Amino acid sequence: MPATSQSYEHRRRRTYRLVAAAAGLATVGALAAALPSSASAGESKGRPGGQAPGRYQDVQLLSFNDLHGNLEPPSGSSGRVTEVHADGTTKTIDAGGVEYLATHLRQAREGNKYSITAAGGDMVGASPLISGLFHDEPTIEALNKLDLDVTSVGNHEFDEGARELGRLQNGGCHPTAGCYTDEEFEGADFPYLAANVLNEKTGKPILKPYWVWKKKDVKVGFIGVTLEDTPGVVSAEGVKGLKFKDEVETINKYAKVLQKQGVKSIVALIHEGGLPASASYNYDCDSPGAGDGISGPIVDIAKNITPQVDALVTGHTHAAYACTINDPSGKPRTVTSAASFGRLYTDTTLTYDRWTGDIARTAVASANHVVTRTVPKATDMTELISKWNTLAAPIGNQAIGYISADIPSAGTESPMGDLIADAQLAYGKELDPETDLALMNPGGVRAGLTYAAKGTEGDGVVTYAEGFTVQPFSNTVNLQDFTGTQLIQILKEQVSGSNTAAPKILLPSTGLTYTLDLTKAGADRVVADTVKLNGTAIDPAATYRVATNSFLAGGGDGILTLGQGTNDLVGGDDLAALEKYLKANSSAANPIAPPVTNRITVVQ
């Protein structure tokens, strides 16, 4: 199944014709500077006599994105956020877990009669064992209990294909695994929106393109899209028979449809995002100047989406931001993302003008909040987690290896990625002794391994559940032959073509070494004459047997040459390969140490 980058999944750069004069970025302060004269951002005022509703009604929009089935508190860095203080110092806060997310959302809704909860995609997919083992039914149940109103699809909603996405929406037992409990899976209580995902045969969206929230006389429309480049980050089988359209064109199209229906307040849910200049969740990305602190695909998208759309809830990059970016008319518009894994939620106040039916955008205010673990756990979520953990325990609690220290997944060359590559090389040699090397995509490394025990297994013990969290995609390990010329081209494609702006640095197995010079541009960043295997320069005319997962073997992550190998051999499950490697190379008395990350020499 697909494996996409946790930090940033590059989209093809496009240039749009701006509707009006050059659109810049604006600060949150500019949004709040000119509130409607008859109401402040936090109140409603009635007409004379006090008998009719006030003109302005605050609508609370709570949002989050990229949950990825993280029902339990994520471990390691995946379960923490960084907070920056006024003096520039920072602190780290433990965050996440649906037991806490439910409490925070429920507390936030108190006193807000007009409250909507929306999400920006990737609710499922690449999930830990408690959800992934059951094809993410537990996460859908949790989202129902969270009272999620609507979400866009993300690329990971297509990990198991459109048919399985339809089952998550509509319910029913899994076609091969069947029902996991005595009760049939009921599906999502909320609509998945997929405005830009079309059936190739019919040309129509595979799910609803938009949805309208209504309460009394207040109406807010939602349009949901995923990134156009979803086929580049999802396995070919997952997007078979589907066509993904341009995000801006699609949103603008359905904004007109909603306007014709009398819905003038519109929010776009976009599974595409940006990168703030700081990793702190409360960083002011409109400082030092208007919007100076954010870059990435969402900036270009936001500048070109019609002014009829009042706010953008985004995702995909797993970053945290609450920014403003000018729309094509030069008017500031809020753009938000709540990191990932349920560590944050965004609280946005949309001031609805009953006289116009639109949002008074000068009064929009937005901020991210930490899902701290200091609040009481939501008991219904505790019961849900307990139910599914009981079913998963016989498999998840099995020990598959031992480690001497944390094996993190962060960095250009991560220890966890190197370990997976070594495991796939060892497995490849079992399939074919002529296997020379293995390459692992960074987005397929969903987490690291932590030395501290998560449960009762003991420190240093790696359980099957922990391994599943690292590699949840059920990819196979495939072998292919490449020439030396092709091998060097594969390395160059990590940093060129569609990966120029956001390199996808493959993790190499032991023995493969080279220099990556980031001071250069494009393909030149791979110094070709430094590429060596076991100390010997790559021979352009020689043939090399390479192990990869099935996602890469299909040319995934924009590394197209990986899809051109010969003498293919399809092996078994990639997690099974890691499990086998850990069992063969570690024990309680002799745990495996984190690999030394010296295979890629990075020049910056």
N, C-alpha and C positions, 0 to 999 in steps of 0.2 A: 504494500500500500504506500501511499505518498508520504514523503518525508520532507517537510519544509522548514526553512530557517526560523528559529525562535526569535532571533534578534531583528532580522530584516529580510524580507523576501522581495527582491528587485522586480519592478515592473518595467515594461518597455517604455522608454521615454517618448512622449508624444508632444506635439506643439498644437495648441488650440488657438483659434482666432478669438481674441477677446471681443466681447460684445460692445464694450465701451472703452473709455480711455484706460490707460495702464492701471491695473488693479494692484494695490499694495496690501500691506498688512496693517492691522490696527490693534490698539491695546484694549484690554478688558476695561480699563478706565474710560476709554472713549465710548464704550458701549453704555456705561452707566452715567455718563456725563449729562445726558439730556433726556431725563425721564419724561413721560407724558405729564402735562401740566395738571391733570386731574387725578393722578395717582402716583404713588411711589412704587418702587419695585416690590415692596413687601405688603401692599394693602390694596383693597378695592374700595372705591367710593361710589355711593349710590347717586341717582339723579335726585333732583329736588323732591322733597317729601319723603324720601327714603323708602318708597314702596317698591321700586323696581330694582333689579340687580345692578350692580355697579358697572360702569363701562369697562373697566379693566379687571381681569381675573387672572391671578397668578396660577399657572399650571406647572406642577412639579414634574420634571422628567428625570427619573433615576435610570442610569444606564451602566452597563458593563460589557465586556467583550473578551473573547479568547479564553473561555473557562476551561476548555479541553478536558472536561470530565473530572476536574480536580475537586471531588467531593470532600475528601479529607484534607487537612492542612498540608500544603506542599512542603517538602523538606528542602534543606539547604538554601541556596540563594533563590530558588524558585518560590520560597515561602517567606521572603523578606522584601521590604521596600526601604528606600533611603529618603530621609527627610532633611532638607537644608534649612538652617536657621538664619536669622537676620545677620549674624556676625560671620556667616560663611562656613561655620562648622556644620557637620552632619551627624546624624545618628541613624541606626538601623532598627527597624521595627518588624517584629514577626507579624505576618499577615496571611489571611486566606483561610479557607475552609467554609463549606456551605452552612455549617451549624452557626458560624459567626456572621456570615454574609446575610443569612435570613434575619438574624436579630438586628443587624445594622439597617437593613432595608425597611424592616417593620417599624423600627424606631423613627427612621427618617420620614416615613409616611404619616406618622402621628400628627394630627392637626392639619393635614393637607387633604382636603376633600377632593381636590382635582389633582390626582397623582397618576402618572403613567410610568411603567417600567419597561425599558426596551434594551435590546442587546445588538451588538455589532458583528455577530457571526462567530464561527468556530466554538460553538457551545460544546460540541462533541468532536471526536477524532483525536488521535494521539493521546488517548486517555490512560490514566493509571488502571491497574488491574480491576479494581472494584467496579469500574464502569466499562472498560474496554472488553473484559472477559464476557460481558453480557450484551455486547453490541450497543452499548451506551443507553440502554433502557433505564438504568438507575439515574443517569443525569437528566433525562427527560422528566422522570418522576420528580426529581428535586426541583427542576425549573418550574414545573407545575405548582409545587408547594411554595415556591418563591413568588408566585403570582406574576410571572413574566407575562407581559401583554403581547409582545411582538419581537421578532428578531430577523435580521437578514441572514441569508446563508453565508457561510465562509467557504474557503477552499476545502477545509477538512470535512465539511458536511458531505463531500463527494468521495471520501476515502473508500467507501464501499459501494459507490455508484448511486445513480438517481433513484433506482427502485428501492434501495434501503433507506434513502432519505425520505421517500414517500411513506415508507412504513413508520419511520420515526414521527412523521406528521400525523398519520392517520391511524396507527395502531395495528395490532395483529401479531401473531407469533412469528419468530424468525423462520425463514423458509427452510433452513437446514438444522439449526440448533433447536428449533421448536420453542415452547414456552418454558420459562425458568421457574415459574411458580404456578400455583393452582389457578391464579387469575390471569386472564389474557391481557397482554400489554395494550393499554388504551391509547397510546400516542400522546402528542403534545396538545395541551389546551390552548396554546398560543399559535398564531400563524407564522410559519417560515415564509419570508418574502424573497423571491428570486426573479426580480424584474428583468435582469440581463442574461438569464440562463434559459436558452430556448431549446426546444425539441427540434433537432435538425430536420425531421420530416414535416412537422406541422408549422414550424416557425413561430410557435407560441410559447410563452413562459411555462416552465414545468410546474411551477407553483404560483401562488398569488403574487402579482407584481407590487401591489400596494394594499394598504389597510387603513381604515379610518376609525380613530378613537372618538367616541362621543359621550358626553355627559351633559345632560340638560341641553343648553343652547351652545355649548362649546364643542368644536370639532377640530381635531388635529389629524392630518394625514401623514402616513409613513410610507416611504418608498425604500425598498431593500435591494441592494446589489452586492455582488462579490467582485473581486478584482478580475478584470478582463483576462489577465494572464493565468488564470486558474489552471488551464491545461499544461502550463509549463512547470507547475509545482505539484501536480497530482498525477497519479499513474494513469496511463492511457485507458485502462479498463474502467477506471472510476468516472471518466468523462465521456465514455463511448456514447455516441448518438446525441451529444449535446453541443451547442454553440454558445459561446460567451461573447456578449456584445460590450461595446464601449460604455464605461460607467457614466460619463458626463452626458452623452447623447441619450442614454436610457433614462436617467433621472430627469433630464429636461423634458423628455417626451411625456413621462407620466405626471410631471408637475402640471403640464397643460391639461391632462385628463382630469386631475383633481380640481384644478381651477374651474373647469367647465361644469364640474359637479357641485360647485359652490364651496369647495374646501380650499381656503386660502392660507391656512396655517399648515406648513409642511415641514417635516423632518426627514432627512435622508439618512438611512442606516447603510454605511459603506464599509465593506470588509476590505479596506485598503487604508494605509496610514502614513505617518510621518515619523521623523526622528528629532526629538528635542535635543538641544545642545547639552543638556544635563540629564543624568539618570534619576535625579531626585523627583519624587512624585509631585512635589509642590513648587517646582521650579517655575518661575515666571517666564514663559516662552515668548512673551511680548516685551521683554527687556533685553538689552538696553534700549532698543528702538522697537517700533511697531512690528511685532512678529519676527524679529531678527533671530529668535532662538529655535526655530523649527525649519526643517528641510524635508525633502522626500516627496514621494508621489502625491500625497494628499494636498500639498500646496498648489500644484498645478491643477488638480481636480477642483479644489475649492474655488480657485479664481475663475473657473469657467462654468460652474453650475449656476443655473438661472437664479436671479434674485428672488424668485418666487419661493425658493426653499429657504427656511428661516434658521436652520441649525443642522450641523452634521455630526452624527455619532459614528466614529470610525474604529478601526482595529487593525489586526494583521501583523503590525510591527512589534506588538507586545510592549509598546512604550506608553508612558503616562504623560498626558498634556491636556490643558484646558486653554486653548489659544483663541485668537481671533485672526481671521484672514478676510480681506475684503472680497466681496462678490464682484461680478463684472461691472456693476454700477458704481463701485467704489464704496459701498456701504459695508461696515464691519459685520461679520457673521461668526458665531461661535463654532469651534471645531474641537471635539473632545475625544479622548481615548483613556480607558481605565486600566492600562497595563495588561495583565493577564492572570489567569489561574484564580480569579476571585479575590485578589489581594486588595483591590480598590473598587469603589463605585463612584460614579459621577453624579452630582446633584446640580441640575440646571433648572433655573426658573425662567419659564417662558411667559411673558406677560401678554395675555390674549385680549385683544380689543374687540368687545362685543359689537361695536358700531361698524367696524370694517370686516370682522371675521378673520383678521390677520394678527400676526405677532408684532407687538411694538418692539422692534429689535433694539432700540436704544436702551431698553430696560432688561435685556437678557443678561443673566449672571450665571456663572458656572464655576464649579470647583470639584476637585477630586478629594475623596475621603478614604482613609485607611480602614480596611476591614480588620480591625484589631482583634486579638484573641483574649481581650480583657473583659468582654461583655459576656453575659450568660449565653450558653449554647441553646439553640432552638431545639426543643425536645423532639419535635416531629422529624427534624433532620437527623438527630442522633438515632432515632428508631430506624429511619430509612438506611442509614449507613450500617447500623448493626445487622439489619436484615440481609443486606447484600454481602457484607463481610463474612457472615456466617456461611453463605453459599460459596464464597470464594476461598475461604480459609483452607480447605483441604489441598488446594493447589497453591495458593499464594504464600503459605507459610513454609513451604519446603525450602530448605537451604540448598543453594546452588553454588556457593563459593565463599571465600573468605578474603578480606582485604585488610591491609595494615594501616591504611589512612584513607581520608576522603579522596575520591577520584573525580575531580570536577569536570564539568562539560563546557566551561567558559574558555575563551581565548581563541586566537587564530588557529593554533594547533592545540586541541584540548586533550588532556590525558585520557578522558573517557572515549573520545573518538579514536585515539591511537589504540586503545585496548580493544575496541570493537574491530578495527582493521586487522589487528594481530589475530583475533579470534577467527575472522573470516579467511585470513591467509592459511591458518592451521587447518580449518575445515576444507578449504579449497585443495590443499595438498592431500587430504584424505580422498577427495573425489578424483583428483588427478595430480600425481606427484610432480608433474611439470609446472604446476602453478608457481608463478614468480612473485606476485605481489597482490595486495588488496587496496582498494580505495573506498572510503566511507564518506557519504555526504554529511555536512555539518547539521543540516536540519533534521536528519534522522536520529540524531543524538538528543533525545528529548529531556534528559536529566543526567546528573552525575550519580555516583554512589557515595553514600555517607557512611562513615565509620560508626557513628553513634547509632545504637539500635532504635528502630521506630516502634517496636513492640517488645515482645518477650524473647526474641531470638538471640539476643546478646550482641554486644559490640563487635563490629567487624564481620558479622555474618551477612551475606547477601542472600536475600530471599527471592523466590521466583517473582513475587509481586514487585519487588524493587527492580529486578531485571526487566520486567514487563513495562514498568514506567520509563525505563531508559529506551527500550525498543518495542513500541507497541503496534507496529504497522503490519506485522505478519508478512513481511517481504520474504522472498527466497534469496539464497546466495547463488549467484550465477557466475559461470566462468566463460570468458571470451578471449580470443586471440587478437592481439593488436601488433602492428609494426612499431618499431622504436619511434618512427616519425609520428605515428598516430598517438603514441603515448605522450610525447612532448606536446602535441596539439591539444590533447585532453587537459593537460596542466595549464596551457595557455587559455583555454576556454573558461577556466575558473575565473579569470580576471579580464576577459574581453567579451565582445559581442554584447549579449543581453546582461552579462555580469560585470560590465565595465564599471558602473557606478557603485555596485554592491557586490563585491567578489564573493563567490561560493567556494571557499578553500576546502578542498577535499582532504580528509585525514588519511595519511599514508601508513601502510604497515611497516614494520621494522625492516630496515635495509634500503628503503627508498628515501633518498635525500636530495635536496636542491635548495637554491637560494631564491627567495621572493623579495624583489626590490620594489617596495611601495613608493619610492621616489620617482619611479618611471610611470609611463602611461600604458594602459591596455595590455596586450599580449607581451610586451617587452618587460613587464614586471616579473615574468618567469625567466630567469637567466638560464637559457637553454643548455649552455655548456657545463652547468653545474649539476644537471640532473644525472644522478648515479644510482645504480642498484648494487648494493653490497660493495660499494667503493669503486665500481667500474662504470665508466661513462656509458650512457644508453647508446646502443648501436642502431642508427636509423633503419638499417635494412633487416635487423634481427626481429624475431617474433617473440612476444612476451605474453604469457598466460596471466590474465588479470581476473581477480575475484571482486565482484561488486554486489550490492543488493539489486533486486529486480527493478526498483525505481530508477537507479542510475543506468542499469543495463538497457533501459528504454530511451536513454538520452535525456533523463530528467535533469532539473536545475539548469537548463540551457546548455548543458555540456553534450552537444549533439553527436560528437565523435564516439561517445560511449555507446551510442545506439548502432554503430557501424562495425562492431566486432564480428569475428567469424568463429566457426567451430564451437557454437554455443552448447553449454551444458547447464541445465537447471537443477540446482540442488535443493536442499531442504530449508526450513524456516531459519531466519537470521537470529532470532532469539535463542533457538535451540543450539545454534553454533556458538553463541556467547556462553550459554550454560555449559556446554560440553568443554569449552576452553577453561572456564573457571574451575570446573570439577577436576580437570586434568592437571591444572597448574597451581592449585591452592589447597590448603587444608587448614584446620584450626591451629595446628602447630607451625605451619609454614604459609602464612597468608601472602597473597600477591600484593606487590607494591605498585603504586601509581607509575605508569610509564613516564620516562623522562622525555619531555617534549623538545627534542633536539633534531627532529627529522627535517623540519623546514627552518632554514635560517632567514629570519625576516630583517630586512633593511628598511628603516623608516627615516 
